[in-house]
Amino acid sequence: MLGSTHGTLTTDSRRARVIACGELRPGPAVHGRAADVDDLDVSGRPLYADVPDLDRFFRPESVAVIGASDTEGRPNTGITRQLLAWAERVGARVHPVHPTRPSVFGIPCVASVADLPEQVDLGVLLVADPLPVVEELAEAKVKFAVAFASGFAETGEEGAKAQERLAAAVRRSGLRLLGPNTNLNAFERFRDGLEGPAIALITQSGHQGRPVFALQELGIRLSHWAPTGNEADLETADFISYFAERPEVGAIACYVEGLKDGRAFLLAADRAARRKVPVVAVKVGRTEAGARTAASHTGKLTGADDVVDAAMRQFGVVRVDGLDELQDTAALLARARAPLADGVVVYSISGGTGAHVADLAAGAGLRLPVLSEARQAELHQWIPEYLSVANPVDNGGHPVGDSRGRKIIDSILDDPEVGVLICPITGPFPPLSDRLVRDLVDAAEASEKLVCVVWGSPVGTEPAYREVLLGSSRVATFRTVGNCLTAVRAYLDHHRFVRSYRSPFDEAPRTPSPSFKKARALMQPGQQLSEHAAKQLLRAYGIRVPREQLVTSAAAAVRAAGQVGYPVVMKASGAQIAHKTELGLVKIGLTSASQVRDAYRELTDIARYEGVSLDGVLVCQMVERGVEMVVGVTHDELFGPTVAVGLGGVLVEVLRDAAVRVPPFGEEQARDMIAELRGRALLDGVRGRPPADVEGLVEVVLRVQRMALELGGELAELDINPLMVLPRGQGAVALDALAVCR
């Protein structure tokens, strides 16, 4: 057992200490905006998303079209025509604005915004330079504006400066701006008469939203389309927050090329999670390496996209890769009822098809329960005994042609372990396929459970598909097995997530902990701390370090070794040293005074030769029994401070096995981080080693998170490596640490 100035913590005392430091704030989550707490966290960042009132943007009572035209062949003419048709559909009055035209399409024209006959809700800017018009609209107290003009941040540095000038004008004005570099997607004609929960669509590239918009042709309702463009003002997060509050919205589908504000995005995702509204997103950039200049291991463990991916999962955003996956997953999540169970059964007329799809389903992480003996016996009333009905269920083909087919489906859906039935139909084979499809639709209408059909025909014009399957609001129909499994996994994961969701923002600390003042006094702006100073920082937050002393002479080193207790480790300590082992500045397993004296001289000689300044030599207790991990903080340009945990020691750079989260997060997320590691089994004990103290590791992760929250503006990087996780009940101890101040 490790002897330590902090002692050995039991689980109860460990929890008490963590709470005393402010890391855990027990209590139920508050759904909706909290009224009895401050709206800023300990670092001064917002804790709740503001929901913009966009009702008058999507359904204005009056619209000004600046630069309106009816001259054939001009781009503005086509846009004006579409805007007039849209305004008629939503019941809005249109006021064309043009300095030289008396009328546009027979509607009287005014020369300037100042001449508008009434205060308008929405100004549509068909001009090359929207900046002067934005200022005019602000004076006229217009609520919203849309700028179609391009030539801004998408064109480079000069365009980015022009966009910032536009954004600054918008901030001063008080109006809200969509764009620039946006398009007409917000003013599309949405199909009337479609029922059920709708998909709300957000895209930064209008063309990439077309496949989702086309879902209306398959009977799936769309309620809104927000083409955010360059997001000089209104951004993806604003529309997520707004759509999450709309009663007609069943799911939000997003195509995102870049997030404007990581914190705002997470606050919006949090609002959607509170409201149990699924968000499905394609986020471009999976292969982006992420520019990192970090001195620590932590900064090199995760690239920018790893952080985006983790942050999305942390707040329940379903990330998919393709637009076809975006279509199918959003459609299923919007329309399907909550599952009654998480078991999936594959049902087919072919043993080969069933086995193949079941194999893919298991590989996708779906649970395929073996049906009970009683259930199998019941199915064998209608299915020959030689066919397997354990799961997958193979009916052999013939039973689907008569009354047995519906009885089989009803029996499967009646099983309490089954929440989803997946039926792959590899191709049309009338009349059996027609009968099978009708039975599936009728069974789905009578059941609370999800029925999915994969219609594998490449033709897609068959009546069984076009009329029966697509005519059903209860059957989820797919064209590929892969998309079906992706959507079903997202469906089950989403409902599992929202059932237990506790907003981390409700539990985020509002005031600094007692540790903050002590830690802040140790910070050295713009400097890397020595190991000794970095460990003092850890001590301030209650993170254990070995018994050790900093010495400046060989004689003092010998005395320190006697007090620390042999064997000892000796390490050079200096602010310029990032990785001591590579320079030979670490000596381990020293068991005598002579070895300590020799080690001191050798370490100082190497430092002198390498030109490294030392604040002394650390004489440390040697700790050997445990699992080496790494826990650290790095700063992400999009999300701010992030916390990572992974396998430490030499494995950190070899395996790069790490999990990352964006603070704030709770104890459950800390455990999830550890569970995600490929090397998680090492903590359970392998080859006769005792299980490691996972509770102690969780505690360190939470304490490091507190450091990230309180010191995020001053702490650029923190790297605890190795963090030795001792056998169960003995905690964890930071054997080395690197800290870089901002």
Stockholm file with secondary structure:
# STOCKHOLM 1.0

chainA/1-742         MLGSTHGTLTTDSRRARVIACGELRPGPAVHGRAADVDDLDVSGRPLYADVPDLDRFFRPESVAVIGASDTEGRPNTGITRQLLAWAERVGARVHPVHPTRPSVFGIPCVASVADLPEQVDLGVLLVADPLPVVEELAEAKVKFAVAFASGFAETGEEGAKAQERLAAAVRRSGLRLLGPNTNLNAFERFRDGLEGPAIALITQSGHQGRPVFALQELGIRLSHWAPTGNEADLETADFISYFAERPEVGAIACYVEGLKDGRAFLLAADRAARRKVPVVAVKVGRTEAGARTAASHTGKLTGADDVVDAAMRQFGVVRVDGLDELQDTAALLARARAPLADGVVVYSISGGTGAHVADLAAGAGLRLPVLSEARQAELHQWIPEYLSVANPVDNGGHPVGDSRGRKIIDSILDDPEVGVLICPITGPFPPLSDRLVRDLVDAAEASEKLVCVVWGSPVGTEPAYREVLLGSSRVATFRTVGNCLTAVRAYLDHHRFVRSYRSPFDEAPRTPSPSFKKARALMQPGQQLSEHAAKQLLRAYGIRVPREQLVTSAAAAVRAAGQVGYPVVMKASGAQIAHKTELGLVKIGLTSASQVRDAYRELTDIARYEGVSLDGVLVCQMVERGVEMVVGVTHDELFGPTVAVGLGGVLVEVLRDAAVRVPPFGEEQARDMIAELRGRALLDGVRGRPPADVEGLVEVVLRVQRMALELGGELAELDINPLMVLPRGQGAVALDALAVCR
#=GR chainA/1-742 SS CCCCTTCCCCHHHHHHHHHHHTSCCCSCCCSSCCSSSCSBCTTSCBSSCCCCCCHHHHSCSEEEEETCCCCTTCHHHHHHHHHHHHHHHHTCEEEEECSSCSEETTEECBSSGGGCSSCCSEEEECSSCHHHHHHHHHHTTCSEEEECCCCSGGGCHHHHHHHHHHHHHHHHHCCEEECSSCCGGGGCCCCSSCCSSEEEEEESSGGGGHHHHGGGGGTCCEEEEEECTTCSSSCHHHHHHHHHTCTTEEEEEEEESCCSCHHHHHHHHHHHHHTTCCEEEEESCTTCCCCCCCSSHHHHHCCHHHHHHHHHHHTTCEEESSHHHHHHHHHHHHHCCCCSCCEEEEEESCHHHHHHHHHHHHHTTCBCCCCCHHHHHHHTTTSCTTSCCSSSEECCSGGGGSTHHHHHHHHHHHCTTEEEEEEEECSCCTTHHHHHHHHHHHHHHHCSSEEEEEECCSSCCCHIIIIIITTCSSEEEESCHHHHHHHHHHHHHHHHHHHSCCCTTTSSCSSCCHHHHHHHTTCCTTCEECHHHHHHHHHHTTCCCCSEEEESSHHHHHHHHHHHCSSEEEEEECTTCSCTGGGTCEEEEECSHHHHHHHHHHHHHHHHHHTCCCSEEEEEECCCSSEEEEEEEEEETTTEEEEEEEECTTHHHHHCCEEEECSSCCHHHHHHHHHHCTTGGGGGCCTTCCCBCHHHHHHHHHHHHHHHHHHTTTEEEEEEEEEEECBTTSCEEECCEEEEEC
#=GC SS_cons         CCCCTTCCCCHHHHHHHHHHHTSCCCSCCCSSCCSSSCSBCTTSCBSSCCCCCCHHHHSCSEEEEETCCCCTTCHHHHHHHHHHHHHHHHTCEEEEECSSCSEETTEECBSSGGGCSSCCSEEEECSSCHHHHHHHHHHTTCSEEEECCCCSGGGCHHHHHHHHHHHHHHHHHCCEEECSSCCGGGGCCCCSSCCSSEEEEEESSGGGGHHHHGGGGGTCCEEEEEECTTCSSSCHHHHHHHHHTCTTEEEEEEEESCCSCHHHHHHHHHHHHHTTCCEEEEESCTTCCCCCCCSSHHHHHCCHHHHHHHHHHHTTCEEESSHHHHHHHHHHHHHCCCCSCCEEEEEESCHHHHHHHHHHHHHTTCBCCCCCHHHHHHHTTTSCTTSCCSSSEECCSGGGGSTHHHHHHHHHHHCTTEEEEEEEECSCCTTHHHHHHHHHHHHHHHCSSEEEEEECCSSCCCHIIIIIITTCSSEEEESCHHHHHHHHHHHHHHHHHHHSCCCTTTSSCSSCCHHHHHHHTTCCTTCEECHHHHHHHHHHTTCCCCSEEEESSHHHHHHHHHHHCSSEEEEEECTTCSCTGGGTCEEEEECSHHHHHHHHHHHHHHHHHHTCCCSEEEEEECCCSSEEEEEEEEEETTTEEEEEEEECTTHHHHHCCEEEECSSCCHHHHHHHHHHCTTGGGGGCCTTCCCBCHHHHHHHHHHHHHHHHHHTTTEEEEEEEEEEECBTTSCEEECCEEEEEC
//
